[in-house]
């Protein structure tokens, strides 16, 4: 269509594959190569996980919650457990709180290294993708060693955790942490010091502090815009209140905040180092004792059937705050269960991030918030009465071509 004498293009992207929890529809208006308007639609499809949870007992819901997100398969069931513990006034053993921190920070390391590889892939650096995922593989091996599983870990229990970390396991953990330390420095150099990374990511997808606050962004997306917000520090849970750490914002490394894609890379790379330090603190300070409040599941379920009330569970997931609400009414299953994943908060900030950017910037800007959704199947460009389609590979190729133009 035409506005003020200029030809603009409508580019609808989405909705995402309906099997995922958070499908989204973008409608871009493009003037040449530049984005001049963005509209986002949510709520196309829902898998009914929350509805299914109201037909299961709280222990069964733990394993259902693990499947909300494959990358955040620990923080979702654990947030649900926190909500139930809040409602039922369950006191978690101190050792279990330290074990919970270790598993949460391992998940953060794996999530952030996975994200770094995806971000590199979006601008054509597949070598960096292979390096980051090689580092992540060590983390996955450690998770399997500690829990018996790599993705859906099955470690969460209401009132604690299902498995302990024995003295014999600690050398393996420390060995892996040393590997992480060496390779995080390597990743920092590869990504942050690369000229083309800077050209593609600096001053791209800017989210100002004001917009981040106004649109309620969370996690690394908010902290990259200079907002000191982290549930682990604002409302400590598990053993975080006993540990020494601070908010990670880009000025910690560079002395300034721009709120662009580059700053979001900085925050995540620094948080990997922070997670390593938190795990080491837990290993050094972890007390002896029980790992679960009530080891007999039948007795735990019987006690939960007597509970009435409402509770919430909040955690700082790798992408930001995840929030679970539960209402118990003295029955086998909860009366109500509601989940808010961090992607919900970080969708609207895409609008100011994308305005004024080029089509080729869409992949890296969108991926910079680490959204929990599948890739778009296709893009359709409409101009007047003619139309043609760009599939996912062609959209990705546009991003790579821009990188190559900057390198020449």
C-alpha positions in Angstrom: 0.0 0.0 0.0 1.1 3.6 -0.3 1.5 6.3 2.4 2.7 9.8 1.8 3.9 8.9 -1.7 6.1 6.0 -0.5 5.5 2.4 -1.2 5.4 0.2 1.9 5.2 -3.5 2.2 3.2 -5.6 4.6 5.2 -8.6 6.0 3.2 -10.9 8.2 5.3 -13.3 10.2 3.7 -16.2 12.1 1.8 -17.4 13.9 4.3 -19.8 15.3 3.8 -23.6 15.0 0.7 -24.5 16.9 2.3 -27.2 19.0 4.2 -24.6 21.0 2.9 -22.8 24.1 3.5 -19.2 22.9 2.6 -18.7 19.2 2.8 -15.1 18.0 1.8 -13.2 14.9 3.8 -10.2 13.6 2.6 -7.7 11.1 5.4 -5.5 9.8 5.0 -2.5 7.6 8.2 -1.9 5.6 9.4 1.2 3.8 12.1 -0.2 1.5 14.2 -2.2 3.8 13.3 -0.2 7.0 10.6 -1.2 9.5 8.1 1.6 10.0 5.4 -0.2 12.0 5.0 -3.4 14.0 1.9 -5.1 15.3 2.0 -8.2 17.5 -0.9 -10.6 18.1 -0.8 -13.2 20.8 -3.1 -16.1 21.8 -3.5 -18.1 18.7 -3.2 -21.5 20.2 -2.8 -22.9 23.7 -1.9 -26.5 24.7 -4.1 -26.5 27.7 -1.3 -27.4 30.2 -2.9 -25.3 32.9 -6.3 -26.9 32.4 -4.7 -30.4 32.4 -3.0 -29.5 35.7 -6.4 -29.0 37.4 -7.0 -32.6 36.8 -3.8 -33.9 38.3 -2.4 -34.0 41.8 0.4 -31.6 42.7 3.1 -34.3 42.3 1.9 -35.2 38.8 1.9 -31.5 37.9 5.6 -31.2 38.6 6.3 -33.4 35.5 3.7 -31.6 33.4 5.3 -28.3 34.3 8.7 -29.6 33.1 7.2 -29.8 29.6 6.2 -26.1 29.4 9.6 -25.3 28.1 12.5 -27.7 27.3 15.1 -25.0 28.1 13.5 -24.0 31.4 12.5 -27.5 32.4 13.7 -26.9 36.0 12.5 -23.4 36.8 8.8 -24.1 35.9 8.2 -27.2 38.1 10.3 -25.5 40.8 8.2 -22.3 40.6 5.1 -24.5 41.0 6.6 -26.2 44.0 7.3 -22.8 45.5 3.7 -21.9 45.0 2.5 -25.1 46.7 5.0 -24.7 49.5 3.8 -21.1 50.0 0.2 -22.3 50.2 0.8 -25.3 52.5 3.5 -23.5 54.7 6.0 -26.3 54.0 9.5 -25.6 55.4 12.1 -26.7 53.0 15.4 -28.2 54.5 18.3 -25.8 54.3 20.5 -28.3 52.3 17.7 -28.7 49.7 17.7 -24.9 49.2 21.4 -25.0 48.3 20.9 -28.0 46.0 18.1 -26.1 44.3 20.4 -23.1 43.6 23.0 -25.4 42.0 20.5 -26.9 39.6 19.0 -23.5 38.8 22.4 -22.0 38.0 23.4 -25.0 35.8 20.2 -24.5 33.9 21.1 -20.8 33.4 24.6 -21.6 32.1 23.2 -24.1 29.6 20.4 -21.7 28.5 22.7 -18.7 28.0 25.3 -20.7 26.1 22.6 -22.1 23.9 21.3 -18.6 23.3 24.7 -17.3 22.4 25.0 -19.9 19.7 21.6 -19.2 18.3 22.3 -15.4 18.2 25.6 -16.1 16.4 23.8 -18.3 13.9 21.2 -15.6 13.1 23.9 -13.3 11.8 25.8 -16.0 10.0 28.5 -17.1 12.5 27.8 -20.8 12.6 31.4 -21.5 13.8 30.5 -19.7 17.0 27.3 -21.7 17.2 29.4 -24.9 17.3 31.8 -23.5 19.9 29.0 -22.4 22.3 27.1 -25.6 21.9 30.2 -27.6 22.6 30.5 -25.7 25.9 26.8 -26.3 26.6 27.3 -30.0 26.0 29.6 -30.2 29.1 26.8 -28.6 31.1 24.3 -31.1 29.8 26.7 -34.0 30.7 26.9 -32.6 34.3 23.2 -32.3 34.6 22.8 -35.9 33.4 25.4 -37.0 36.0 23.6 -35.2 38.8 20.0 -36.0 37.9 20.0 -38.9 35.5 18.4 -36.8 32.7 19.5 -34.1 30.3 16.3 -32.1 29.6 13.3 -33.1 31.7 15.4 -33.6 34.9 12.8 -35.0 37.3 14.7 -33.5 40.2 12.0 -31.3 41.7 9.9 -32.3 44.7 7.5 -30.3 46.8 9.4 -29.6 49.9 12.9 -30.2 48.5 14.6 -32.2 45.8 14.6 -35.8 44.8 18.3 -36.5 44.7 21.3 -35.4 46.8 24.8 -34.4 45.7 27.3 -36.7 47.4 30.9 -36.0 48.2 31.9 -38.3 45.4 30.1 -36.1 42.9 31.8 -32.8 43.9 35.1 -33.3 42.0 33.2 -33.8 38.7 31.2 -30.6 39.4 34.4 -28.6 40.1 36.1 -30.0 37.0 33.2 -28.9 34.8 33.1 -25.5 36.4 36.8 -25.0 35.6 36.1 -26.0 32.0 33.3 -23.3 32.0 35.6 -20.7 33.3 38.2 -21.2 30.6 35.7 -21.3 27.8 33.6 -18.3 29.0 36.7 -16.1 28.6 37.2 -17.6 25.2 33.6 -16.9 24.2 33.8 -13.3 25.5 36.8 -12.7 23.2 35.3 -14.4 20.2 32.0 -12.5 20.5 32.6 -9.2 22.2 35.9 -8.3 20.5 34.8 -9.3 17.0 34.4 -6.3 14.7 31.5 -7.7 12.7 29.6 -8.7 15.9 29.9 -5.1 17.0 28.8 -3.7 13.6 25.7 -6.0 13.6 24.8 -5.7 17.3 25.8 -2.2 18.6 23.0 0.4 18.2 20.7 -2.4 16.9 17.4 -3.2 18.6 17.8 -0.6 21.2 15.4 -0.8 24.2 15.7 2.3 26.4 15.4 2.1 30.1 12.1 4.0 30.0 10.6 1.6 27.4 11.9 -1.4 29.4 10.1 -0.2 32.5 7.0 0.9 30.7 6.6 -2.4 28.9 7.5 -4.5 31.9 10.5 -6.4 30.4 12.2 -8.9 32.6 15.5 -10.8 33.0 18.6 -10.1 30.9 16.4 -8.0 28.5 15.6 -5.6 31.3 19.1 -5.6 32.9 20.7 -4.9 29.5 18.7 -1.6 29.5 20.1 -0.7 32.9 17.3 -1.9 35.1 18.6 -3.5 38.3 15.9 -6.2 38.6 16.5 -9.8 39.5 14.1 -11.9 41.6 17.0 -13.7 43.2 18.1 -10.4 44.8 14.8 -8.6 45.1 12.9 -11.4 46.8 15.5 -14.1 47.6 14.3 -17.7 47.5 16.2 -21.0 48.0 19.6 -20.1 49.4 20.2 -17.0 47.3 19.8 -14.8 50.4 23.0 -16.4 51.9 25.1 -15.9 48.8 27.3 -13.0 47.6 26.3 -11.6 44.2 24.9 -8.5 42.5 22.8 -7.4 39.6 24.5 -7.8 36.2 24.1 -4.8 33.9 26.3 -4.0 30.8 28.0 -1.1 32.5 29.7 -3.6 34.8 32.0 -4.4 31.8 31.8 -1.3 29.6 31.0 1.5 32.0 27.8 2.5 30.0 24.4 1.2 29.0 22.9 1.4 25.5 20.2 -1.2 25.7 21.0 -2.7 22.3 21.6 -6.3 21.2 25.3 -6.0 22.1 24.4 -5.1 25.7 22.1 -8.1 25.9 25.0 -10.3 24.8 27.2 -8.8 27.5 24.7 -9.4 30.2 24.3 -13.1 29.4 28.0 -13.8 29.1 28.6 -12.1 32.4 25.8 -14.1 34.0 27.4 -17.3 33.0 30.5 -16.4 35.1 28.2 -15.3 37.9 26.4 -18.7 37.8 29.7 -20.5 38.1 30.6 -18.4 41.2 27.2 -19.1 42.8 27.6 -22.9 42.3 31.1 -22.7 43.9 29.7 -20.8 46.9 27.0 -23.4 47.3 29.5 -26.2 47.3 31.6 -24.5 49.9 28.7 -23.5 52.2 26.2 -26.3 51.8 25.1 -27.7 55.2 24.4 -31.3 56.0 20.8 -32.6 56.5 17.7 -33.7 54.8 16.9 -32.9 51.2 13.1 -33.1 51.4 10.6 -32.1 54.0 8.4 -35.2 53.6 10.0 -38.1 51.8 6.9 -40.3 51.7 4.9 -39.1 48.7 1.6 -40.7 49.7 1.8 -38.9 53.0 2.7 -35.6 51.3 -0.3 -35.9 49.0 -2.6 -36.7 51.9 -1.4 -33.6 53.7 -1.9 -31.4 50.6 -5.5 -32.6 50.3 -6.2 -30.9 53.6 -4.7 -27.5 52.5 -6.9 -24.6 51.4 -5.5 -21.3 50.2 -3.6 -19.5 47.5 0.1 -19.2 46.8 2.7 -17.9 44.3 6.1 -19.1 43.2 8.6 -16.7 41.6 11.9 -17.6 40.2 14.5 -15.8 38.1 14.6 -18.1 35.1 17.3 -17.7 32.4 15.0 -15.5 30.4 13.6 -13.6 33.4 11.0 -13.9 36.0 8.7 -16.9 35.8 5.5 -16.7 37.9 3.2 -19.6 39.1 0.0 -19.1 40.9 -1.9 -22.0 42.5 -5.2 -22.3 44.5 -5.8 -25.3 46.6 -9.3 -26.1 48.0 -8.8 -29.4 49.9 -9.1 -31.7 46.9 -6.8 -34.1 45.0 -6.1 -31.5 42.3 -5.6 -27.7 42.5 -8.7 -25.6 41.8 -6.6 -23.3 39.7 -3.0 -23.1 38.3 -1.7 -20.1 36.3 1.7 -19.7 34.7 3.3 -16.5 33.4 6.5 -17.2 31.5 9.1 -14.4 30.9 8.5 -14.4 27.2 5.1 -12.8 27.8 6.8 -9.8 29.3 9.5 -9.6 26.7 7.2 -9.7 23.6 5.9 -6.0 23.7 9.5 -4.6 24.0 10.1 -6.1 20.5 8.1 -3.1 19.1 10.5 -0.3 20.0 13.4 -2.6 19.4 12.3 -3.3 15.8 11.1 0.1 14.7 13.6 1.7 12.4 15.6 -1.5 11.8 16.1 -3.3 8.5 14.3 -6.5 7.5 17.7 -8.3 7.9 17.8 -7.3 11.6 14.6 -9.0 12.5 16.2 -12.4 13.3 18.9 -11.0 15.6 16.7 -8.4 17.3 13.9 -11.0 18.0 16.3 -13.6 19.2 18.2 -11.1 21.5 15.3 -11.5 24.0 15.7 -15.3 23.9 12.0 -15.9 23.1 10.5 -19.3 24.0 8.9 -20.2 20.7 9.7 -22.1 17.5 11.0 -20.6 14.3 8.5 -19.0 11.9 7.5 -21.3 9.1 7.3 -18.6 6.4 7.1 -14.9 5.6 4.7 -13.4 3.0 5.5 -10.1 1.4 2.5 -8.2 -0.1 2.9 -5.3 -2.5 -0.3 -4.0 -4.1 -1.9 -7.0 -5.7 1.3 -9.1 -6.1 2.8 -11.2 -3.4 5.7 -13.6 -2.9 6.9 -15.6 0.0 10.2 -15.8 1.9 10.6 -19.0 3.8 12.6 -19.2 7.0 15.9 -20.0 5.2 15.5 -17.0 2.9 14.9 -14.6 5.9 18.0 -16.1 7.6 19.9 -15.5 4.3 19.0 -11.8 4.3 20.6 -11.6 7.8 23.8 -13.3 6.6 24.1 -11.1 3.6 23.9 -8.0 5.7 26.8 -9.4 7.8 28.9 -10.0 4.7 28.2 -6.4 3.4 29.5 -5.0 6.7 32.6 -7.2 6.4 33.6 -5.8 3.0 
